[in-house]
Amino acid sequence: MTDFAELNGIPVYIVPAEGPSIKTGQDAVDLISSASEHRAALIAIPVERLGNDFFELRTGVAGEIAQKFVIYQVRVAIIGGISNRTAASKSLAAFVLESNRGNDLWFVGSLEELERRLIDVK
């Protein structure tokens, strides 16, 4: 089951926290397809849906998934706390920092934080 919401005028596809892990580029494309059916401009993915490989950048999983969102021009927000992961990995911390500077991929702690961030970006 999925949830769609409008946050500051932007249609958002909110992926449920429970469900299979999003591990591949094809998984990302499947999410993009579901989101497009509801004309969502942004997909919010809980960290619980991402496997450990996503957060271990050397695996390339995060890059493969992020690339799909960029290619299909759909913004994505990873929702939830990852401070323990960024504290353990300088490369992940740098990736998160750089992602949050742009408009395509964000890491935010909560849907409320995402909603605040969307105030300035439409």
Secondary structure, 3 states (H helix, E strand, C coil): CCEEEEECCEEEEECCCCCCCECCHHHHHHHHHHHHHCCCCEEEEEHHHECHHHHCHHHCHHHHHHHHHHHCCCEEEEECCCHHHHHHCHHHHHHHHHHHHCCCEEEECCHHHHHHHCCCCC
